[in-house]
Amino acid sequence: MTDRGRLQSTHAEFFGRDEELDRVIGLLLRPARQITLLGPGGVGKTRLAEETAHKYVKATGATAYWVPLARLPAGSDLERVAEEASHTVAENDFSSHSAFDALARALAAADTARRAPLLVLDNCEHVLDGVGMLVHGLLDSVPNLVVMATSRAPIGFVDEHRVVVPPLSDSEAIALFRNRSALTGHPVTEESDGTVGEICRRMDNYPLHVQLAAARLVRRPLAMILAELSGDAGDARLKWTDGKVFGVDPRHHGVEEAIGWSYELCTPQEQLLFARLAVFAPGSHFLLNDVNQEGVDLAAVTAVCTDDPTDPESAATLSAADIPDLLYSLADQSLVAVHEVGDTVRFSLVESLRVFAAQRLAESSESTRLTRRHLYYYRDQVSHWAAQWATTGDQHALDWAMTSWHDIRAAVERGTAVPGDETAGLEICASLLSMRMAFVRGSMRETRLLCEWALTATKQVPAEAKVLRVATMAATAMIAICQGDLGDTARLLDECVALHLGDPELSRVWRESADTDIGLLPPIEIAWGHELFVQRDDRAVTVLLRAAGKCAQLGDTGAAAFCELAAALAAGMLRPHHEAAAIAERFLDGVPAASPAWLASWAELVRAIVLTKGGKPAAAIALQRKALAGLLHAREQSAVLWAVHACTWSQAQLIRDLRASGRADRRRLVALATETAQLLGAAATLCTWTGFDISPLGPFFDETVRAMDTARAVLGEQRYAAAAAHGARLRPELDEVALFAMGKLGVAQPAPTTETGGIWDELTKAEKEVAMLAAAGWTNSTIATRRGTSRKTVDAQIAAVLHKLQIPSREHILSRVPADQVDQVRVRAQPR
């Protein structure tokens, strides 16, 4: 499983910055609560923040989250900034909490005594007020949280530690130029260091400037590059600022002109495509967790950016055949990033380049046309993949939706903002809901928010869009049920019925018609059936079966199967066993062998629940474990949560049956009750991790409480609490809860401490002191200065430390420091 926003290794080499790294890591380990890396655009703030965060994570084992803010409009308020951060951090949030609360909960969950979580906010300068309020609120809410920001201006927090990021040194800039020159196919050698150094100095040794200069080697030799930087009349387009004073140029014309310099060297076709690429959602070159989620594929670029010769508004200058070569040519000039993963190639613009391209697109006459092409391309693609998923359960559909999520979201936002295009955004939401993306992707709140935007924007749409509005509103009510927000569920369903029926009297009494078909659309019946289910009303079975029949009549076999499944589940938990078994078997017998994986796994889970109710918990447990494996593969995260809890119900029933038989072996009972308590503790952790509150979910909650009571009756309160706490240590982000429920993972025993000895004591006194300083972020040179020894001596001592502690690098030393000595590391991390 990957987690959106977590740091991943970057392929970009890091040059120099030893002094800045030492200082920032020292501040992190102190810890300073809020650190801001300040400097002009292109000076390397983001790259320094990334390198620092990686070292901090390796040294402490802490969780770090990266939140890129470049996509936000200037002046975005607290709510919008919190939503963007929550979108990145609170990936698995099923709650109805505000974005700030969801974010605070996710960060608090990562907050442990020795592992203070790190939140990195990148590109804050255009949303300073919103970021300032967010930082203030989060630091109050999460005791050990550390926030690191990159910005062109201070955040303004009262305890802000400001670190000014200077240009590279001459030697570092030359090393960077050499590295980038090799990528152009025209590597420079040491003999050219004089010319390279002069070019870098004229570029102020800013990393971005240096990279763009090196990219020109594709078309210019070194001497010509230097000549173009002469500063005379022929160099009029290169009006670099010295960049040494904050606030002189808020838009950092040095960076913009550096980009413009490379841009002007492009052919007209390259310039046109470069500008058009800005229509896609922002990428970040190296910071997203999963490179598969970076950028867009060739098909999307071709569909959106080529010209249609039949379109009277089109200039007909870019053909589909032109796109691949143009993209790679732009990549050769460092204007487009290329991401190769397996057999997939994707393309993106880094933030500063995208801003430049967006300005060019806005200045053109085709901005609106490109925006609409982007919107309708993603509308059609989501519709296509939704149809694929509905008929086959094809995982490629989910893969595509997840990797395209940023652009899908951007398309919905655009559809809600452009008059005349509102229905397209609603169509995207309806397709996403039919793919169950809210349950698979792990963010019900985000999907619900998109739907609410689309519903708000389409209040005045033509009558022919009414059915689409009703279906989306009803599906949104389904999400509200899963979030435990039953008040909003009732409101949304009432609005659905009123919009659909248009009969005030019938709209007032419609809930009395569970046993009668009054002509409600299937989506309304589906949501209503689930509402009745969580309210413990067995009429849910009748409503859901009626919805299944309507879906079948419309030819929607996928929705019909889902309704029958839900009816079987409701019957299994709300009706007598003989009736539940009949309904379940009727449904299960109708599930074809070639059904989508998610449906087949859900069917197995429902059968297991019915078996438990029928007194066959052992058989149910075996079937639940099989279902769990399928649901994990299908990425049905909410279903995994259901299945884990269902396992506790079956185990509790097994305990009750053994006790009732009078032949129970005490040791076996204790072992079963202990495992049940551990699984209940693990399930509680899974609920916390996802923000899922089971208390409003009627029978689901009842059975879980019953399982708790059963385990407590065998173990007693104290032993039950200890076992549950033991299970709560499992890490849901690594699927450990599900694997434990499947019998494939034992509950880990507490890690042995080193407080009373262990491998730490194998170090000499001098080696311990050196190890402490290294763990605090000191370089070997500064350690040598501190201890009054030579660099070679420290090098040898560090090598001995790594060997004795059995670790691969100095970043892992902190993990071996005894718990009662960690504070000494923090003391040594004071600024030097």
C-alpha angles and dihedrals in degrees: 000000000000125000119218113238097019115129118259130190113278123221091212114104116236120227126205120308093133093147094048091045091051093050098045094044088049090054091048093052095046081049112237106189098219128023126178123197106210131195147107121293113282096022093112106259095140095047092048091049091051094049091047093049092051092052092047092051093048092048098046107022087232125150116252127193126198118209116186110202099182093104094061119100116251112273095022110171131231094275094054094045091048090050091053092048092046090050087059102036108029095054096151100045115139095167131107091231121130117268090255093051092047090050093048091048093051093049092045089053089058092048112105132162095259100024113061107191119240123219116193117198109194124200102009102159097098095047102039097140094050092045092047092054091044093051092047093050096044095048089053092048101042110048100203101030118132119202123200119186136186115211145148090230133030119275091226098229112155094239097036116148107210119207115186111214109217127202119274119275117254093260093047093049091050091050090051092048090051091050093050093044090060089059091058092057090246104092118187123221135217090266087070096051092108094057093039091050091052091050091050093048091051086052089053090244090274108158096226092048091048093050092051091048091052090050089062088070086085088074107012134051118230094261092056092048090053091045090054088057094056093117094229129120091287090062096056094128093057101071098159119183117220089243092210098118126062118233097019092110116014093191093046099234089194091069093040092051091046089056091043089053091059091038092057090055091059123097117252090258092051091049091050094051092044091056093045092053088069088076089076122084116272121277128193108216098227112003107077114102098232116038088207087071092054121105129327134293128249093258092059094047091048095048096046103033105040121092123247109224089206093055110095089207094054122098089211093219102124120057127189089250090058097055104079095050092043092051094051091044089054089048090053088057092050091247096113128039118223121208118194118191118167107309093339127098121191133180133213145164121236114235101264092044092048091052089053092047091047090055090053091048092049090051091054128081093241104065095104093044092052092046091054092047089053091049096049094042091058092041090056094042094050089048091050095049092043089057090048092050094046093056102035108013085233109188089209087072091058091043091054093047093049095048091046096044097113092054093043090054091046090051092053091049091050092047091055093048104046117075111236095023099071095106091057090061090049090050090053091052092049091052092048090052092050087055090052090235091156089063099036102042093047104235113097091165093057094047090046090050091054090050092049090051090051093046092050092050094050101051090109099039122126120282092255089070092057095095090051091050092049092049093049093045091050092049089050087054087055090056090049089054091053089049090054090243097137094160091062090043091059092046094049093048092049089052091048093053093045092050093045102042100032088202112121094198095048090043088058097052102029094113089066091065101075091124094043130065108232094173101268116166116254095251090057092048091048093053092042092051091054091047090054090047096057088046088058092244111145091206082085087084093057094047094046094048089050089051090051091055092050092049090050091051089054091051093247097136094169093056091043091054091048091052092049090049091051090047091052090050092049091048091048092056103032109032134060114282097249092054093042091050092052093051093043094048091048090054096040093049088055095054105104120225090242093057120136112276094246092054094046091050092047089050090054090049092051091048089051092053091050090048090053091051089048094056099261103110096150092059089044093055092054091049093046091055090052090048091049091055090053094046091051090052091047090049092234094157097174090048090051088057091051092048094050091053091045088057089058090051092053094046091049090050090051089054092049092049092050092049092047091052092061090220099090119139108229094221092052091049092051091047092050093045091048092051090047091051091048091051091048089052090049090048090052089053089050090052091050092048093051096036088238114156111198097184095090092047099091112208092021090059093041094056092047092052089048090053090051091051091049094053092044091052090060101037105031124233099286098048091043091053091049093050093046091049089051091054091046089068091073114109113234093191087068093045089248093138092055092043091051091050088050091054092245098111133044122217105265117243117235111280113256113258125229096212093109100037137297128136093331089070090057088074120092119240091259092047091052091053092048090046091052092052092046091050088051089059101259117149120232090253094054091045089054090050092048094049097037094238135117125275089241091057092052091046090056093046092051090050089052091048093052092047096048094043090046095230131133101227145010090257088072096054095094090060088063098046110109112254093241091056101047091096088062088060090053091050090053090051093071113128112278 
